[in-house]
Amino acid sequence: MDYLPHPARTQFIPAAGLERSTQAKAAIEKNIAVTDPRLNRQREVIAKWMAASEQSGATEDQVADMKARAKILEKIAEPVLHSDECSIFDVSALIPKLAKNDVSAFSLRNLVLPGDKTIYIHLGRQAALVVDQNEDLYFEGAYITQVDNEIGDNEVSTFRIALVFSDPEFGVLAFDRPIGQTLKRNTDFVRFEIKHTNSVQKSFASMAQNGLTEESQILTAPLNVYRMAYDLVVRSMIYLGLEGRDLELGFFTGAPDKQVRKALKGDENARRYLFENGFPAVQFVGRNIGPVSDLSEPDWRSEPFGFRI
């Protein structure tokens, strides 16, 4: 495995946990084998030391909390990965081209996104979204769930957003480092809700943090980083709702070239192979366009695309 996007990582966390548990048990047995079998206390100490090391300084309650969040994220990611429509969008090439006009007063009630009900927007590594330079920790992307609300004869949109963090070396380290480190890196998330009754600016106040203060990395992020991440996600959403948006189907760096070529030609076996190895299909956004001059408030009355009935 090379680079894996967050939705793919959620699928490998249980396997990493199982592998690490097997490795820990093997290490305990190896240590016990060279001790006096009558020294039960010594064996207990070895087991506790191994367990503490595997938790990376977190308490049992904190690890249980992180595992619960991992399950939440896995449930969110599963429909993204198994969607009939490609629902992962890499906007890293689009971000430098996005218009900077003020969108704070916009309503997203009439915005309709491509993909399935829940999509994943991959931001890439943006300097403005780095939380910890030494740990290469940054806001990597966001899950966006579109909820339709009926208002009279019309439907309007509410969006639930979960910002998630990076783990660039997951593919290299996940099975060889303590599971506590993997959980801490991949289970923190920050929630927003953009209701159909609220503006973009007002919806920022819906920010909700998750996790225990003792171990939650998200509590260290400056407010301006949250604002920038939220702003970039919203601007990307608005662009994705436009008619004629630039999308290019492909796979993330690290996917085997031969299998990629086959998959892009419609080979389902190649696509399945890539998916099972952590490389789901992705829509690359904005690679083939110049700067976006302006972003307009989504309005189905003026846009033929995304008309609601």
Disulfide bonds with the S-S distance in Angstrom:
none
